[in-house]
Amino acid sequence: GGMIKSVDGLGDRSAYGLPDETGVIILSVENNSLIAQSGLQIKDVIRSAGGKPVKDVKQLIDTYQTLNWTGRIPLTLIRNQQLLNIELKTK
């Protein structure tokens, strides 16, 4: 229900106000998708999922595949340089 990419380089770090070059950036969110229903927005940077740090897209997908059966995955993200906790709906 959207497009994502790994944080890549100092440009992303600066643009999103990040302390380091880890995380996954939300590039687009489709209306009525599970991402949108969960409250995720364009330019959010996912920093952890299921209590585990998210370095890149691969780690996020691995965590999603492990936890999607639960129906919800707790995420920590940075939005406008603020830490937020959100639950991603998987069903």
The first five atom37 places (N, CA, C, CB, O) and aatype in JSON, in Angstrom:
{
  "aatype": [7, 7, 12, 9, 11, 15, 19, 3, 7, 10, 7, 3, 1, 15, 0, 18, 7, 10, 14, 3, 6, 16, 7, 19, 9, 9, 10, 15, 19, 6, 2, 2, 15, 10, 9, 0, 5, 15, 7, 10, 5, 9, 11, 3, 19, 9, 1, 15, 0, 7, 7, 11, 14, 19, 11, 3, 19, 11, 5, 10, 9, 3, 16, 18, 5, 16, 10, 2, 17, 16, 7, 1, 9, 14, 10, 16, 10, 9, 1, 2, 5, 5, 10, 10, 2, 9, 6, 10, 11, 16, 11],
  "atom_mask": [
    [1, 1, 1, 0, 1],
    [1, 1, 1, 0, 1],
    [1, 1, 1, 1, 1],
    [1, 1, 1, 1, 1],
    [1, 1, 1, 1, 1],
    [1, 1, 1, 1, 1],
    [1, 1, 1, 1, 1],
    [1, 1, 1, 1, 1],
    [1, 1, 1, 0, 1],
    [1, 1, 1, 1, 1],
    [1, 1, 1, 0, 1],
    [1, 1, 1, 1, 1],
    [1, 1, 1, 1, 1],
    [1, 1, 1, 1, 1],
    [1, 1, 1, 1, 1],
    [1, 1, 1, 1, 1],
    [1, 1, 1, 0, 1],
    [1, 1, 1, 1, 1],
    [1, 1, 1, 1, 1],
    [1, 1, 1, 1, 1],
    [1, 1, 1, 1, 1],
    [1, 1, 1, 1, 1],
    [1, 1, 1, 0, 1],
    [1, 1, 1, 1, 1],
    [1, 1, 1, 1, 1],
    [1, 1, 1, 1, 1],
    [1, 1, 1, 1, 1],
    [1, 1, 1, 1, 1],
    [1, 1, 1, 1, 1],
    [1, 1, 1, 1, 1],
    [1, 1, 1, 1, 1],
    [1, 1, 1, 1, 1],
    [1, 1, 1, 1, 1],
    [1, 1, 1, 1, 1],
    [1, 1, 1, 1, 1],
    [1, 1, 1, 1, 1],
    [1, 1, 1, 1, 1],
    [1, 1, 1, 1, 1],
    [1, 1, 1, 0, 1],
    [1, 1, 1, 1, 1],
    [1, 1, 1, 1, 1],
    [1, 1, 1, 1, 1],
    [1, 1, 1, 1, 1],
    [1, 1, 1, 1, 1],
    [1, 1, 1, 1, 1],
    [1, 1, 1, 1, 1],
    [1, 1, 1, 1, 1],
    [1, 1, 1, 1, 1],
    [1, 1, 1, 1, 1],
    [1, 1, 1, 0, 1],
    [1, 1, 1, 0, 1],
    [1, 1, 1, 1, 1],
    [1, 1, 1, 1, 1],
    [1, 1, 1, 1, 1],
    [1, 1, 1, 1, 1],
    [1, 1, 1, 1, 1],
    [1, 1, 1, 1, 1],
    [1, 1, 1, 1, 1],
    [1, 1, 1, 1, 1],
    [1, 1, 1, 1, 1],
    [1, 1, 1, 1, 1],
    [1, 1, 1, 1, 1],
    [1, 1, 1, 1, 1],
    [1, 1, 1, 1, 1],
    [1, 1, 1, 1, 1],
    [1, 1, 1, 1, 1],
    [1, 1, 1, 1, 1],
    [1, 1, 1, 1, 1],
    [1, 1, 1, 1, 1],
    [1, 1, 1, 1, 1],
    [1, 1, 1, 0, 1],
    [1, 1, 1, 1, 1],
    [1, 1, 1, 1, 1],
    [1, 1, 1, 1, 1],
    [1, 1, 1, 1, 1],
    [1, 1, 1, 1, 1],
    [1, 1, 1, 1, 1],
    [1, 1, 1, 1, 1],
    [1, 1, 1, 1, 1],
    [1, 1, 1, 1, 1],
    [1, 1, 1, 1, 1],
    [1, 1, 1, 1, 1],
    [1, 1, 1, 1, 1],
    [1, 1, 1, 1, 1],
    [1, 1, 1, 1, 1],
    [1, 1, 1, 1, 1],
    [1, 1, 1, 1, 1],
    [1, 1, 1, 1, 1],
    [1, 1, 1, 1, 1],
    [1, 1, 1, 1, 1],
    [1, 1, 1, 1, 1]
  ],
  "atom_positions": [
    [[0.79, -1.2, 0.0], [0.0, 0.0, 0.0], [0.82, 1.26, 0.0], [0.0, 0.0, 0.0], [0.35, 2.3, 0.46]],
    [[2.06, 1.2, -0.52], [2.89, 2.38, -0.57], [4.28, 2.04, -1.05], [0.0, 0.0, 0.0], [4.56, 0.88, -1.38]],
    [[5.15, 3.04, -1.08], [6.54, 2.83, -1.47], [7.46, 3.24, -0.33], [6.89, 3.62, -2.76], [7.21, 4.22, 0.37]],
    [[8.55, 2.47, -0.16], [9.52, 2.74, 0.89], [10.93, 2.65, 0.32], [9.35, 1.76, 2.08], [11.14, 2.09, -0.76]],
    [[11.91, 3.21, 1.06], [13.31, 3.06, 0.69], [14.15, 3.18, 1.94], [13.73, 4.13, -0.37], [13.75, 3.8, 2.93]],
    [[15.33, 2.58, 1.88], [16.26, 2.67, 2.99], [16.85, 4.07, 3.05], [17.38, 1.61, 2.86], [17.04, 4.71, 2.02]],
    [[17.15, 4.55, 4.26], [17.88, 5.81, 4.41], [19.23, 5.62, 3.72], [18.05, 6.21, 5.94], [19.9, 4.6, 3.92]],
    [[19.62, 6.6, 2.9], [20.83, 6.45, 2.11], [21.61, 7.76, 2.07], [20.49, 5.99, 0.7], [21.27, 8.67, 1.31]],
    [[22.65, 7.85, 2.88], [23.57, 8.97, 2.81], [23.2, 10.15, 3.67], [0.0, 0.0, 0.0], [22.16, 10.2, 4.32]],
    [[24.12, 11.11, 3.65], [23.97, 12.31, 4.46], [22.79, 13.17, 4.0], [25.24, 13.13, 4.42], [22.19, 13.89, 4.81]],
    [[22.46, 13.11, 2.71], [21.32, 13.89, 2.2], [20.03, 13.49, 2.88], [0.0, 0.0, 0.0], [19.27, 14.34, 3.34]],
    [[19.76, 12.18, 2.96], [18.56, 11.69, 3.65], [18.64, 12.02, 5.13], [18.37, 10.17, 3.44], [17.67, 12.46, 5.73]],
    [[19.8, 11.8, 5.71], [19.97, 12.06, 7.14], [19.63, 13.52, 7.46], [21.42, 11.74, 7.59], [18.93, 13.8, 8.42]],
    [[20.13, 14.43, 6.64], [19.88, 15.85, 6.85], [18.42, 16.21, 6.56], [20.8, 16.68, 5.97], [17.8, 16.95, 7.33]],
    [[17.87, 15.7, 5.47], [16.51, 16.04, 5.06], [15.47, 15.61, 6.08], [16.2, 15.4, 3.72], [14.45, 16.28, 6.25]],
    [[15.72, 14.49, 6.76], [14.73, 13.95, 7.7], [15.13, 14.17, 9.16], [14.53, 12.48, 7.46], [14.43, 13.71, 10.06]],
    [[16.24, 14.86, 9.4], [16.67, 15.18, 10.76], [17.03, 13.94, 11.56], [0.0, 0.0, 0.0], [16.65, 13.82, 12.73]],
    [[17.78, 13.03, 10.95], [18.1, 11.76, 11.6], [19.46, 11.8, 12.29], [18.07, 10.63, 10.57], [20.36, 12.51, 11.83]],
    [[19.6, 11.05, 13.39], [20.89, 11.01, 14.09], [21.93, 10.14, 13.4], [20.68, 10.52, 15.49], [23.13, 10.25, 13.68]],
    [[21.49, 9.25, 12.49], [22.41, 8.37, 11.78], [21.77, 7.95, 10.46], [22.76, 7.12, 12.65], [20.7, 8.45, 10.1]],
    [[22.41, 7.05, 9.73], [21.93, 6.67, 8.4], [21.22, 5.32, 8.43], [23.09, 6.62, 7.41], [21.46, 4.47, 7.57]],
    [[20.34, 5.11, 9.41], [19.57, 3.87, 9.47], [18.09, 4.19, 9.47], [19.96, 3.05, 10.71], [17.66, 5.24, 9.94]],
    [[17.31, 3.25, 8.94], [15.86, 3.4, 8.93], [15.29, 3.24, 7.54], [0.0, 0.0, 0.0], [16.02, 3.07, 6.56]],
    [[13.97, 3.31, 7.47], [13.24, 3.15, 6.21], [12.28, 4.33, 6.06], [12.46, 1.79, 6.17], [11.49, 4.63, 6.96]],
    [[12.37, 5.0, 4.92], [11.57, 6.2, 4.65], [10.31, 5.81, 3.88], [12.4, 7.26, 3.85], [10.38, 5.04, 2.92]],
    [[9.16, 6.35, 4.31], [7.9, 6.17, 3.57], [7.88, 7.22, 2.46], [6.63, 6.31, 4.54], [7.88, 8.42, 2.72]],
    [[7.86, 6.76, 1.2], [7.85, 7.66, 0.05], [6.44, 7.96, -0.45], [8.67, 7.07, -1.06], [6.17, 9.06, -0.93]],
    [[5.54, 6.97, -0.34], [4.16, 7.19, -0.76], [3.25, 6.27, 0.04], [3.98, 6.95, -2.28], [3.66, 5.21, 0.51]],
    [[2.0, 6.7, 0.19], [1.0, 5.94, 0.92], [-0.28, 5.95, 0.09], [0.75, 6.54, 2.36], [-0.8, 7.01, -0.25]],
    [[-0.78, 4.76, -0.24], [-2.03, 4.67, -1.0], [-3.22, 4.87, -0.07], [-2.13, 3.3, -1.73], [-3.24, 4.38, 1.06]],
    [[-4.22, 5.6, -0.57], [-5.44, 5.81, 0.2], [-6.07, 4.47, 0.56], [-6.45, 6.68, -0.58], [-6.07, 3.54, -0.25]],
    [[-6.59, 4.37, 1.76], [-7.28, 3.18, 2.26], [-6.39, 1.94, 2.39], [-8.43, 2.86, 1.36], [-6.91, 0.84, 2.59]],
    [[-5.07, 2.09, 2.29], [-4.17, 0.95, 2.5], [-3.99, 0.73, 4.0], [-2.78, 1.2, 1.81], [-4.35, 1.59, 4.81]],
    [[-3.44, -0.42, 4.36], [-3.17, -0.68, 5.78], [-2.16, 0.32, 6.34], [-2.64, -2.12, 5.96], [-2.22, 0.67, 7.52]],
    [[-1.25, 0.78, 5.5], [-0.28, 1.79, 5.94], [-1.01, 3.07, 6.32], [0.77, 2.07, 4.82], [-0.76, 3.65, 7.38]],
    [[-1.92, 3.52, 5.46], [-2.68, 4.74, 5.73], [-3.58, 4.56, 6.95], [-3.52, 5.15, 4.5], [-3.66, 5.45, 7.8]],
    [[-4.25, 3.41, 7.05], [-5.14, 3.15, 8.18], [-4.37, 3.09, 9.5], [-5.9, 1.84, 7.97], [-4.94, 3.34, 10.56]],
    [[-3.09, 2.76, 9.43], [-2.27, 2.68, 10.64], [-1.75, 4.05, 11.07], [-1.09, 1.75, 10.4], [-1.21, 4.19, 12.17]],
    [[-1.93, 5.07, 10.22], [-1.51, 6.42, 10.57], [-0.12, 6.8, 10.07], [0.0, 0.0, 0.0], [0.39, 7.86, 10.42]],
    [[0.49, 5.95, 9.26], [1.79, 6.29, 8.69], [1.62, 7.33, 7.6], [2.5, 5.04, 8.14], [0.6, 7.34, 6.9]],
    [[2.61, 8.21, 7.45], [2.53, 9.3, 6.49], [3.8, 9.35, 5.65], [2.31, 10.63, 7.21], [4.84, 8.81, 6.02]],
    [[3.69, 10.02, 4.5], [4.85, 10.27, 3.66], [5.89, 11.02, 4.49], [4.46, 11.08, 2.37], [5.55, 11.92, 5.26]],
    [[7.15, 10.66, 4.34], [8.31, 11.24, 5.02], [8.52, 10.7, 6.43], [8.17, 12.73, 5.09], [9.47, 11.11, 7.09]],
    [[7.67, 9.79, 6.91], [7.95, 9.1, 8.18], [9.17, 8.21, 7.96], [6.72, 8.26, 8.68], [9.34, 7.64, 6.88]],
    [[10.01, 8.1, 8.99], [11.17, 7.22, 8.92], [11.02, 6.16, 10.01], [12.5, 8.03, 9.09], [11.08, 6.47, 11.2]],
    [[10.84, 4.91, 9.59], [10.68, 3.8, 10.53], [12.05, 3.45, 11.08], [10.02, 2.56, 9.85], [12.98, 3.15, 10.33]],
    [[12.17, 3.47, 12.41], [13.45, 3.2, 13.07], [13.48, 1.84, 13.75], [13.75, 4.27, 14.09], [14.55, 1.23, 13.88]],
    [[12.31, 1.34, 14.19], [12.26, 0.0, 14.77], [10.9, -0.62, 14.49], [12.55, 0.03, 16.3], [9.9, 0.08, 14.31]],
    [[10.89, -1.95, 14.46], [9.66, -2.71, 14.23], [9.69, -3.93, 15.13], [9.49, -3.11, 12.72], [10.67, -4.67, 15.16]],
    [[8.6, -4.14, 15.85], [8.53, -5.28, 16.75], [9.6, -5.25, 17.82], [0.0, 0.0, 0.0], [10.03, -6.3, 18.31]],
    [[10.04, -4.05, 18.2], [11.06, -3.9, 19.23], [12.48, -4.1, 18.75], [0.0, 0.0, 0.0], [13.42, -4.05, 19.55]],
    [[12.66, -4.31, 17.45], [14.0, -4.52, 16.89], [14.37, -3.35, 15.99], [14.07, -5.85, 16.09], [13.53, -2.85, 15.24]],
    [[15.64, -2.88, 16.06], [16.06, -1.79, 15.18], [15.89, -2.17, 13.71], [17.53, -1.42, 15.46], [16.09, -3.32, 13.32]],
    [[15.53, -1.19, 12.89], [15.38, -1.38, 11.45], [16.48, -0.59, 10.76], [13.95, -0.93, 10.95], [16.47, 0.64, 10.75]],
    [[17.44, -1.32, 10.19], [18.56, -0.68, 9.5], [18.19, -0.29, 8.08], [19.77, -1.61, 9.48], [18.57, 0.77, 7.59]],
    [[17.41, -1.19, 7.41], [17.1, -0.98, 6.01], [15.81, -1.72, 5.63], [18.27, -1.44, 5.11], [15.18, -2.36, 6.48]],
    [[15.44, -1.64, 4.37], [14.19, -2.26, 3.89], [14.2, -3.76, 4.13], [13.99, -1.97, 2.39], [13.19, -4.32, 4.54]],
    [[15.33, -4.43, 3.9], [15.41, -5.87, 4.1], [15.05, -6.26, 5.53], [16.81, -6.38, 3.75], [14.27, -7.19, 5.75]],
    [[15.61, -5.55, 6.51], [15.29, -5.86, 7.91], [13.82, -5.6, 8.21], [16.17, -5.02, 8.85], [13.21, -6.37, 8.96]],
    [[13.25, -4.55, 7.65], [11.83, -4.26, 7.88], [10.97, -5.38, 7.3], [11.44, -2.9, 7.26], [10.02, -5.83, 7.95]],
    [[11.28, -5.82, 6.11], [10.5, -6.9, 5.48], [10.66, -8.2, 6.27], [10.95, -7.12, 4.01], [9.68, -8.92, 6.47]],
    [[11.86, -8.5, 6.72], [12.09, -9.71, 7.53], [11.23, -9.67, 8.8], [13.58, -9.84, 7.9], [10.61, -10.67, 9.15]],
    [[11.21, -8.53, 9.47], [10.42, -8.39, 10.69], [8.94, -8.5, 10.37], [10.72, -7.05, 11.39], [8.19, -9.16, 11.1]],
    [[8.49, -7.87, 9.3], [7.09, -7.94, 8.88], [6.68, -9.39, 8.64], [6.85, -7.1, 7.61], [5.62, -9.83, 9.1]],
    [[7.51, -10.13, 7.92], [7.18, -11.53, 7.61], [7.12, -12.39, 8.86], [8.19, -12.11, 6.64], [6.35, -13.34, 8.93]],
    [[7.93, -12.05, 9.86], [7.93, -12.8, 11.11], [6.7, -12.5, 11.96], [9.2, -12.5, 11.9], [6.17, -13.39, 12.61]],
    [[6.25, -11.23, 11.96], [5.2, -10.8, 12.89], [3.84, -10.52, 12.27], [5.66, -9.58, 13.57], [2.9, -10.2, 13.0]],
    [[3.69, -10.62, 10.95], [2.42, -10.2, 10.34], [1.24, -11.03, 10.8], [2.53, -10.28, 8.84], [0.11, -10.55, 10.74]],
    [[1.44, -12.26, 11.25], [0.35, -13.12, 11.73], [-0.32, -12.54, 12.98], [0.86, -14.53, 12.02], [-1.45, -12.9, 13.29]],
    [[0.38, -11.66, 13.71], [-0.17, -11.1, 14.95], [-1.26, -10.06, 14.68], [0.95, -10.48, 15.77], [-2.05, -9.75, 15.57]],
    [[-1.3, -9.51, 13.45], [-2.3, -8.51, 13.11], [-1.83, -7.08, 13.33], [0.0, 0.0, 0.0], [-2.38, -6.15, 12.74]],
    [[-0.81, -6.9, 14.16], [-0.27, -5.56, 14.43], [1.22, -5.67, 14.73], [-1.02, -4.88, 15.62], [1.67, -6.6, 15.41]],
    [[1.98, -4.7, 14.21], [3.41, -4.66, 14.49], [3.72, -3.28, 15.07], [4.27, -4.94, 13.2], [3.49, -2.26, 14.42]],
    [[4.25, -3.23, 16.3], [4.61, -1.94, 16.87], [5.81, -1.34, 16.14], [4.91, -2.08, 18.37], [6.82, -2.01, 15.93]],
    [[5.69, -0.07, 15.76], [6.75, 0.65, 15.08], [7.17, 1.86, 15.89], [6.31, 1.07, 13.68], [6.34, 2.49, 16.55]],
    [[8.44, 2.19, 15.85], [8.94, 3.47, 16.33], [9.42, 4.21, 15.1], [10.09, 3.3, 17.42], [10.17, 3.67, 14.29]],
    [[8.98, 5.45, 14.96], [9.36, 6.22, 13.78], [9.68, 7.65, 14.15], [8.25, 6.18, 12.74], [9.36, 8.13, 15.24]],
    [[10.31, 8.31, 13.21], [10.6, 9.74, 13.36], [9.73, 10.48, 12.35], [12.12, 10.05, 13.15], [9.76, 10.2, 11.15]],
    [[8.96, 11.44, 12.87], [8.13, 12.32, 12.03], [8.41, 13.74, 12.48], [6.59, 11.96, 12.14], [8.21, 14.08, 13.64]],
    [[8.86, 14.57, 11.56], [9.18, 15.96, 11.89], [10.13, 16.04, 13.08], [7.9, 16.75, 12.2], [9.94, 16.86, 13.99]],
    [[11.15, 15.2, 13.08], [12.19, 15.14, 14.1], [11.67, 14.78, 15.48], [12.9, 16.46, 14.17], [12.32, 15.07, 16.49]],
    [[10.49, 14.14, 15.55], [9.91, 13.68, 16.81], [9.75, 12.17, 16.75], [8.54, 14.38, 17.09], [9.35, 11.62, 15.73]],
    [[10.07, 11.49, 17.86], [9.85, 10.04, 17.95], [8.38, 9.76, 18.21], [10.73, 9.41, 19.06], [7.76, 10.39, 19.07]],
    [[7.82, 8.81, 17.46], [6.43, 8.4, 17.65], [6.36, 6.88, 17.69], [5.52, 8.96, 16.52], [7.19, 6.2, 17.08]],
    [[5.39, 6.36, 18.41], [5.11, 4.93, 18.42], [3.75, 4.71, 17.77], [5.14, 4.35, 19.88], [2.76, 5.33, 18.16]],
    [[3.72, 3.82, 16.77], [2.5, 3.52, 16.02], [2.42, 2.02, 15.83], [2.49, 4.26, 14.64], [3.45, 1.35, 15.78]],
    [[1.22, 1.5, 15.74], [1.05, 0.09, 15.42], [0.64, -0.04, 13.97], [0.01, -0.58, 16.35], [-0.36, 0.54, 13.54]],
    [[1.42, -0.8, 13.21], [1.1, -1.09, 11.82], [0.12, -2.24, 11.77], [2.39, -1.42, 11.0], [0.4, -3.34, 12.26]],
    [[-1.05, -2.0, 11.17], [-2.04, -3.06, 10.99], [-1.58, -3.95, 9.85], [-3.46, -2.48, 10.71], [-1.18, -3.47, 8.8]],
    [[-1.66, -5.27, 10.06], [-1.26, -6.2, 9.02], [-2.44, -6.98, 8.44], [-0.24, -7.17, 9.55], [-2.27, -7.76, 7.5]],
    [[-3.62, -6.77, 8.99], [-4.82, -7.48, 8.51], [-5.97, -6.5, 8.39], [-5.2, -8.65, 9.44], [-7.07, -6.89, 8.0]]
  ]
}
